[in-house]
Amino acid sequence: METEEIKPVGSVDAVVKVPGSKSLTQRALVIAALAQGSSTLRNGLISEDTRYLMDGLRALGAEITVSGDDMVVAGTGGRIHNPGRTILRGNNGTGLRFLTSLVSLGRGRFVLDGERRLRERPVGPLLEALKTLGVTSESREGKGYPPVIIEAEGLRWGTVTLTDVESSQYISSLLISAPYAGGDILVRWEGRTVSEPYVGMTVAVMEDFGVETVREGENHFRVKRGQQYSGRPYLIEGDASSASYFFLAAALCQGRIRVENMNPDSLQGDMKFLEVMEASGCSMIRGDSWVEIAGRPLYSGEKVIDMGGMPDMAPTLAVLSAFRPGRTVITNVSHLRFKESDRIAALVNELNRIGVTASETDDGLVIEGGNPHGGEIETYNDHRIAMSFAVAGLVIPGMRIKNRHCVDKSFPGFWDELKKL
């Protein structure tokens, strides 16, 4: 595993570009694969996760070709091919959950599996929800973890209720496949739901491809029968999660960075991280297709920040908090234990490694800001751990990031963009 050593810089004044949104690319790929006709997805993210998803969709009958950052998808019209073999998902949890509902539209036995870490990521609540729609399934030892076996006979109609779900991907998965069910499907969720802004993103992409969802309550969506997606050209906006590392760089270096290929009015939940940055002392300028951040001395004092709506930003915030004078409490992210790594434990371990006092809580972590020093960061094969701690190396010497290629999961060009600073 190659290690990347980060060289500190003085101040920064730079322009960088981020790839297409991973969340939007994956939603658009699945919907385009279900659509009638052909779609051209422009500025899509070509990464480890999306390649696994494209391979899975090809196995299910979609024709997908890639040219640069564009993807041309010839859809199946909702007719799912059974490949007669296991569909491997790598460590793509989103892809696993989206395809679990999608293969339920087919006929026969479908098997979804992946790497060791994927087998530790839960899918049980989604399987239970599909059971109410007539889907028979099995999971590893019956505990709701991959490999997943679906005995598919199509989706029936009815009401699905999820309670205290640890991933909004279950909701998105059901909604995306719902137009091809045997009747109307009402998806409801109650109690605590994390990453909820991603449901709004899913609904928006569905509507862009011609399927209407009817909101019947705060947490109720109905998808009426007889609708289908239509192929179309589709532009995928820049990834807010990837942009956050450059927002962090501007804050730590107290410099200016403009991030291009960004929609300032995006529905991506991680765009809310800009509000956290402003509340920490940074200033923002928003253009038509870019966001510019200028760093200032970070505000001191105690902060309690609920990250339930943007959990992928917790590593970025954790590194910011390591440099901010005062105590930071990150809450409502217990589900981070089931990401590419146990991110809560990973963040605490690596913050301690660079001299920052941090501890776990039931639903997050507590960080006592101080004076971090360099160190060799264990990434746990987690792209967000690698990218967040890499930015810290811009202001403290001696930062080395192990397994540099783990960033290929979401941002293969990250190291090149970082060097522009």
N, C-alpha and C positions, 0 to 999 in steps of 0.2 A: 504494500500500500504506500503510495507516494505521499510525501509530506510537503506542504506549501509553507514557506517562511514568508511572513509579511514584513515589509519594511515600513517603518514609521515615516510619515510625511510632515511637513510643516503645516501650512494652511492649505485649503483646497478651494479651487475655483474651476469647476468642471461641468461638462455636459455629458450625460450618459444616456443609454437607451436600454430599456428592458424588453424582454420577449413578451409574446402574447400571454394572456392570462391562462394559467393551468386549469383553473376552475371552469372558465368559459369554454376553453378548448375541449375539455372532456364532455361537458354538457352538449356542446354543438356537435361533436363527433357522434355521440350516441343518438341524438335526435336526427341528425342527417342520415345515419344508418337505418333508422326506422322510416324515413320519409319516402314518399313517392317521387321519383325523379332524382336528378343530380344536384349536388350542392358544391360550391367552391368556398372553402373556409380560408379566408385570407389572414395572414399574420398569426397563424396558429402556432402553438408551442410545440416544437419538436424536441422531445426529451425522453428519458427512460420510461417515465410513466405513460406518456401518450403513445409511445411505440408499443408498449404492452397492450394498451387499450385498442389501438388500431389492429394489431394482430388478432385480438379476440373478436373484434367486429368482422374482420375478414373471414374468420372461421365460421361465423354465424350468417354469412351470405352477402355482406356488403363488399363492394369493390372500392378500394381506397388507393389513390396514388398521391405521392408527395413530390412537390417541386419547390425547392427553397423553403419558404415559410408558408406555402399554400398547400392545402389538402383538397383533393377532389374526391367526393364521396358519391358513389352511385348507390342509392338507398334500396332497401328490401321491400318497401311498401308494407312493412309489418309482418312479412312472411319470413320466419326465422328458420334458417338451415341448421340441422343437427349434424355437427362434424364427426360424431362418433368417437371423440377423443377428449381428454382433459384439456380444458382451456386454462393456460397458466397466466397469472396476473402479476408475477414478480412480487413487489411489495406495494402494489397500487391498491390501497384500500378503497378509494373512490371508485375505481374501475370494477373492483369486486362487487361492491354494493349495487352499482348501476346495472351490471350485467346479471345479477341475481334476479332482479325483476324482469329484465329483458328476455332472458332465456325461458322464463315462465310462460311467455307468449307462444313458444314453440311446441313441439310434440316429441315425447320420448325422454330419455335420460341425458342430463347435462351435468358435467362435473367441472367445478371451478376450484382452482388451487393456486398456490404460490410459494414464495420463499418462507423460511422458518418464521420470520417476524410477521408475515401476513397471517400465518396460522395462529398468531396471538392476538389478532385484531377482531373484535366481536362483530357478528352479523346476526345473532340470535333474534333480537327484536324485529328485524326485517323478515326473517323466516316465519315468525309468529304472525306477523301482519299478513304475509302472503297466504298463510294457512286459512285465514278467514275468507280469502278469495279463491279457495279451492285448490291451492298448490300444495303438493306433498313434497317434503324435503327431508334430508338428513344432514347432520353436521358431525364434526369430529367428536366422538364419544357422547353425542347428543347434547353437547354443552354450548352450541351456538358459535363454534369457531370453524374456519376452513380446515380441510376441504369441505365444500358444500356440494351436495348431490340434489338436483332438482328433477323430480318426475313430472314433466310438463304436459299439460293438456289445455293450455290457454288459461287466461285470467277470467274469472267470473266477475260479477258486479257486487256491490255492497258498500258497507261502511267499514273503514279501517280506523282504529283508534290506537295511538301510541302514547305512552305515559312515561314521563321523566326520561326521555331518550338522550343518550350521550352523543348522538351524532345526527345532525339534520340531514345527512346523506340518506338515511332510511326514508325520510319524507320525500326528498327529491327523486330517489329511485322509483318509488311508487307513482309519483306524479308523472314522470317521464313516460312510463309504459302504459299508464292508465287509458289513453285514447284508444288502445287496441284491445281493451277488455270486452267482455260480452254485454256490458251495460254500464250505466253510470257508476263511477267510483267516487265516494266521499272520503277524503283523508282528513282526520282530525288528530290533534295532539294536545296533550294536557300536561300540566306541571312544568317542570324545568326542561327547557329545550335549548341546547347550546348551538352556536353558529347559525342562529335563525336567519340572519340576513341572506344566507346562501339559498334559502327557500325562495325568497323574492327573486334572486338571480335566476333560479331554475324556471320559475313561472314566466319571467321576461323572455328567456330564450325559447320556451315552448310557444309563446305567443308570436315571437318573431318568425317562427316556422309554421304558423297558421293554426295552432290549437289554442282554443280559448279555455281559460280556467275561471270558474265562478267562485268568488269569495263569499261564503255564507256566514261567516263569523270571524272573529279575530284570528282563530287558529283552525279554520275549516276551509278546505278547498274542494270544490266539486269539479270533476272532469266528465263531461257528458259523452255518451257513446256516439259512434258514427263519425267522429272527427279523425283526421289524419294529417300528419306533417307533410309539407310540400317542400321539395328541394329548392334552394335559392342561393344567391351569392350572400356571403355573411362575413363581415369584418370583425375580427376579434381584437378587443382593446388590450393595451399593455397590462402586465400583471402587477397588481398593487402589492402583493406579498414580496415580490422581487424588488420592487421600488423601495420598500421599507429599509433595506440595508444601506441604500444611498441616503435616505433621510437620516438614518442613524449616523452615517459617516459625516454628514454636514454638521450634525449636532455635536459630535465628539471633537471634530477638528475645528469647530467654530468657523466654518467656511461656508461657501455657497455652492450648491449643486443643483443643476436643472436636470430633471428626469423627463426625457421625451417619450413619446408613444403612450401617453397617459390621458385618460378621460377624467377631468376633475370632478365630473358629476356622476361617476361610475356607481353602479349598484353593488360593486364588490365590497363586502363587509370590511375588508382590511383597509379601505380608504379612510375609515374612522380613526386609524392610527395617526393621521395628520393632526387630529384634535388633541391626542395625547402629546404629540411633539410640541404643539403650540402651547399647551398647558405646562410644558416643561421649560419654556423659554425661547423656543425657536419662532421664526417668522416665516410666513408663506406668501407666495404669489402664485396664482393659478391662471394659466393661459388656456387656449382652445384645446391644445393637445399636449400640454406639458404642465408639470408642477415644479416650482423652484422653492427650495428651502434654504434658509440662512441660519446658521447656528449662532447662538449667544451663550453666555454663561448659564449653566443649568440652575433652575430654581432649587433651593434647598428645602428641607422640612419633610414631614411624613406625608406619604400619599398612599391611599388604598384605591386600587384600580381593578374594576371588574372587566375581565377580558373574555367573558363567555361568548360575546358576539364576534370576536376576532382572535380565536385561540392560537392561530399560526403566528401571531405577532408577539406572543409571550416571550420567545427567545430574544427577539429584537429589543423588547422592553427590558428584559432581564439584563442585557449588556448595557443598555442606557442607564439603568438603575445602579449598576456597579460603579459608575463614574459620578452619579448625582449625589451630592451631599445629603444625607438623611436616609430614612427608612422607607422602603417601598414594599407594599403588600400586594401581590398579584392574586386575585381570587377568581373563582368560578371556572377553573380550568382542570378539574380532576380528570377529564377525559383525555388530557395530554399524555396520560400513562399508556394510552393505546395507540399512539401515533407511530412514526417510523422507529422511534425509541420510546422508552419511558422518559418523556421530555422533562418532567418535573425533577426526577432523580438526576438525569443527565445535567440539567442546568445547575443544580445545587453542587454536584460533584465538580464541575468545571469552573464555576465561580469560586469555590473554595480553593481550587488548584491555582488560581491566579491571585490569591490573597484577599478575596472578598468573602465576608461572612454571609452565608445564606443557609436557609433551612427549609425543609418541606412542611407543608400543612396538609390538612385533609383535601383541600380543593385548590392548592396552589403552592406558593412559596413566599418567603420573606427575605428581603435583601437589605443589608446594611451597607449603604454606599461608602466607598473609601478610596483607597489609592491602589488600584490593581497593578500587578506586575506581570511580566511575560510568563509563558509556559507552553508546554506541548499539549495541545487540546485533543482529547479523545472525542471523536465525533459520533461514535455509536452507529456509524453508517447512516446518519441523519443529516440531510442537506441543510436544514434550518439551524442546527447547532453549528455546523461548519461555517456557514455564511455570517451568522451573527458574531461569532468570536473572531472571525477573520477581520471584521471591521475594527474591533478593539485594537488589532495590531497596527492600525494606522497612527495610533497615538501612544502606544507603549511598545518598547523594544522587546524582542525575544519571543514573539508569538509565532508558534508553529502549529499548523492545522494538519492533523493526520488524515489519511484517506481522502485526499483532495478531490477525487473523482466522484465522491458521493453527491456533489452538487449537480451532477448530470441528471438526477431525478427530476429537477424542476428548472434549472438554470445552467445549461451547459456552458454558456459564455461568461459565467460570473467572474472568473479570474481575469479574463481579458478586460472586462468593464472596470473591475477594481483597479487594475493597473493604470487606467486613464486618470486616476486621482493622483 
